[in-house]
Amino acid sequence: MWHRINDIWTHHKLPALALVMVVAVAGVFGTRAISQMIYWSNPAKLEQPLQGWMTPRYIGRSYDVPPEVVQRAFDLDSPSIPHRRSLDKIMAAQGSTLETLQARLDAAVAAYHADEGQ
């Protein structure tokens, strides 16, 4: 078997390297997909009360709503707001509290689900 691998490496280095790269990239993306699936299948991660470390993207995934719903609920300007901005930074910029953001989010999620049901 080692003779065959050595022969492939000797005569076909570029395709062998391409195959190794493709397998590595597939492994990285496969591992990431599986870890995300396991994380979000946990019911404790869904519709969590807001905490300062959360980002709008995390909240959208937790509440199963599109990013636009969260952006509208928190009055975020989508082009100027980085994706990884935490609620602590959003609250400091807006002068609001977690309770205020939670109430706005709950109303936006309820409105989204009401519109989605029609």
C-alpha positions as CSV (number, residue, x, y, z in Angstrom):
1,M,0.0,0.0,0.0
2,W,2.8,2.4,0.9
3,H,4.3,1.7,-2.5
4,R,1.1,3.0,-4.2
5,I,1.0,6.1,-2.1
6,N,4.6,6.8,-2.8
7,D,3.9,6.3,-6.5
8,I,1.0,8.7,-6.5
9,W,3.1,11.3,-4.6
10,T,6.0,10.9,-7.0
11,H,4.0,11.2,-10.2
12,H,0.9,13.2,-9.2
13,K,1.9,15.7,-6.6
14,L,-0.6,18.5,-7.6
15,P,-3.7,16.3,-7.7
16,A,-2.6,14.6,-4.4
17,L,-2.2,18.0,-2.7
18,A,-5.6,19.2,-4.2
19,L,-7.2,16.1,-2.7
20,V,-5.7,16.6,0.7
21,M,-6.8,20.3,0.6
22,V,-10.4,19.3,-0.4
23,V,-10.6,16.7,2.4
24,A,-9.2,19.2,4.9
25,V,-11.7,21.9,3.9
26,A,-14.6,19.4,3.9
27,G,-13.5,18.3,7.4
28,V,-13.5,21.8,8.8
29,F,-16.9,22.7,7.4
30,G,-18.4,19.4,8.3
31,T,-17.1,19.7,11.9
32,R,-18.5,23.2,12.1
33,A,-21.9,22.2,10.7
34,I,-22.2,19.3,13.1
35,S,-21.2,21.4,16.1
36,Q,-23.7,24.0,15.2
37,M,-26.4,21.4,14.8
38,I,-25.7,19.9,18.2
39,Y,-25.6,23.4,19.9
40,W,-28.8,24.7,18.4
41,S,-30.7,21.4,18.9
42,N,-30.5,21.9,22.7
43,P,-33.9,23.4,23.7
44,A,-32.2,25.4,26.5
45,K,-30.5,27.5,23.8
46,L,-33.8,28.6,22.2
47,E,-35.5,31.8,23.2
48,Q,-33.1,32.6,26.0
49,P,-33.6,35.8,28.1
50,L,-31.3,38.5,26.8
51,Q,-27.8,38.9,28.3
52,G,-25.2,41.5,27.7
53,W,-22.7,39.2,25.8
54,M,-25.3,38.2,23.2
55,T,-25.0,39.5,19.6
56,P,-28.0,40.3,17.3
57,R,-27.0,37.3,15.2
58,Y,-27.1,35.0,18.2
59,I,-30.4,36.4,19.3
60,G,-31.9,35.9,15.8
61,R,-30.8,32.2,15.8
62,S,-32.0,31.7,19.3
63,Y,-35.5,33.2,18.6
64,D,-35.6,31.7,15.0
65,V,-36.2,35.0,13.3
66,P,-34.5,36.7,10.3
67,P,-31.7,39.2,11.2
68,E,-34.0,42.1,10.0
69,V,-36.4,41.4,12.8
70,V,-33.7,41.8,15.4
71,Q,-32.2,44.8,13.7
72,R,-35.6,46.6,13.6
73,A,-36.4,45.6,17.2
74,F,-33.1,47.1,18.4
75,D,-33.1,50.1,16.0
76,L,-29.8,49.0,14.4
77,D,-28.6,50.5,11.1
78,S,-27.5,47.3,9.3
79,P,-24.7,48.8,7.1
80,S,-23.0,50.6,10.0
81,I,-23.4,48.0,12.8
82,P,-20.9,45.2,12.9
83,H,-22.3,41.7,13.2
84,R,-20.4,40.9,16.4
85,R,-21.6,43.9,18.4
86,S,-22.7,42.8,21.8
87,L,-25.9,43.9,23.6
88,D,-23.7,45.7,26.2
89,K,-22.3,47.9,23.4
90,I,-25.7,48.4,21.9
91,M,-27.2,49.4,25.3
92,A,-24.4,51.8,25.9
93,A,-24.8,53.5,22.5
94,Q,-28.6,53.7,22.9
95,G,-28.8,54.3,26.6
96,S,-31.3,51.5,27.1
97,T,-31.6,48.5,29.4
98,L,-31.8,44.8,28.9
99,E,-35.5,44.9,30.0
100,T,-36.3,47.5,27.4
101,L,-34.5,45.5,24.7
102,Q,-36.2,42.3,25.8
103,A,-39.7,43.9,25.6
104,R,-38.9,45.3,22.1
105,L,-37.6,42.0,21.0
106,D,-40.6,40.1,22.3
107,A,-43.0,42.5,20.5
108,A,-41.0,42.2,17.3
109,V,-40.9,38.3,17.5
110,A,-44.6,38.1,18.2
111,A,-45.4,40.4,15.3
112,Y,-43.1,38.4,13.0
113,H,-44.8,35.1,13.9
114,A,-48.3,36.7,13.6
115,D,-47.4,37.9,10.1
116,E,-45.8,34.5,9.2
117,G,-48.9,32.6,10.2
118,Q,-51.1,34.6,7.8
